[in-house]
Amino acid sequence: MTGVGTTIFAEMSALAVATGSVNLGQGFPDVDGPRAVAQAAADAIMAGHGNQYPPGPGIPELRRAIADHQQRFYGLAFDPAAEVLVTTGATEAVAAALLALVEPGDEVIAFEPYYDSYAACVAMAGGIRVPVTLRPPDFRPDLDALRSAVTTRTRLILLNSPHNPTGSVFTRAELEAIAKLACERDLLVVADEVYEHLVYTGEHLPIGSLPGMTDRTVSISSAGKTFSFTGWKIGWVTASAELVAAVTSVKQFLTYVSGGPFQYAVAEALRMPDAYYAGLSADLRGKRDLLCAGLAEAGFEVYPPAGTYFVTTDIRQLGESDGVRFCRELPHRAGVVAIPSAVFYDDPEAGRTQVRFAFCKRTEVLQEALARITEWAKNS
Ligand SMILES: Cc1ncc(COP(=O)(O)O)c(C=O)c1O
């Protein structure tokens, strides 16, 4: 499926423009993050902070703020000088981690459906991806299937919780089982935690905080989702000094450094009070509930997500059997764009009737999308 997700996003965005559709396809907010944070970036540019190549691992202020964030929210201690790396979004962090840690022929286990860069990055590293499927209605990890997927060639588990596109948030018991397996079979875990603050049911637990995991986990996050500045592409890695050194050695030849002035702004953003983080998830929780209720009323089978920007639905109740076709037609039929989840699976049959909608949009935009979908569903 390498690249298919990316292609479908471009196709659907173009279709949204051509048909004047409400675009609930790609996951980015339609309102920027806090003004004070944007001002901090503007101030940094005008003050000449970070306009020339900043330090490769990231500016010290940001590395310190990332370490403090890990301590504040999870009680994890990282040395900002050796155990934190700033990257160009989580996307670069995932790519650099896989290129650094996977040798040709190594197997990488990931829970499908998965974020579309994973397959491409495993392939670029010469690795072999081994999917373990999350299935509706709960999209819980099948731990027996995971255990059976591990072979002598398995190098690492690429974990994403809260999970895009299903919105599943792995429980403590599930993460403990995965951690135990990683320790028993001497595996690394690359944990993509970009939605760590977008949790509405349950709570996010970093797998790196579990016993035995400190030296075998590369944790990845990003300012894009947490502060609603997805265009800034400031991400980070926290891990042992040895793992950070390995990832840094690849980052050096991917981008060398990451956007300087934005780093100053993100350093400030990470220090915002708890009320900011609570407000962000409360706002998105309300939007999740609005979209889930409206889609269910229109006749979709809805799998309410515990976290992220996305809700997965099934279209069989609407008399539909092919999500790709459905998503190509929906803009013309209803004036709404969504993404067929099949593009996130190795096995397209597994997600054939699933369709993903993003709810990180203004309430009036979601209401307009729902009004259009309801009207279409009534008349079809
Ligand atoms: C699971 C997951 N990982 C990584 C990213 C990319 O993050 P960034 O924009 O920081 O590169 C996304 C963005 O949609 C995502 O959903």
The ligand as a Gaussian input file, in Angstrom:
#p B3LYP/6-31G(d) Opt

LIG

0 1
 C        0.147000       8.638000      13.565000
 C        0.815000       9.849000      13.015000
 N        2.145000       9.956000      13.118000
 C        2.788000      11.027000      12.633000
 C        2.111000      12.051000      12.009000
 C        2.872000      13.205000      11.424000
 O        3.217000      14.133000      12.363000
 P        4.028000      15.439000      11.913000
 O        3.083000      16.339000      11.215000
 O        4.539000      15.981000      13.194000
 O        5.116000      14.988000      11.005000
 C        0.727000      11.977000      11.881000
 C       -0.018000      13.046000      11.183000
 O       -1.143000      12.879000      10.747000
 C        0.059000      10.842000      12.397000
 O       -1.269000      10.717000      12.287000

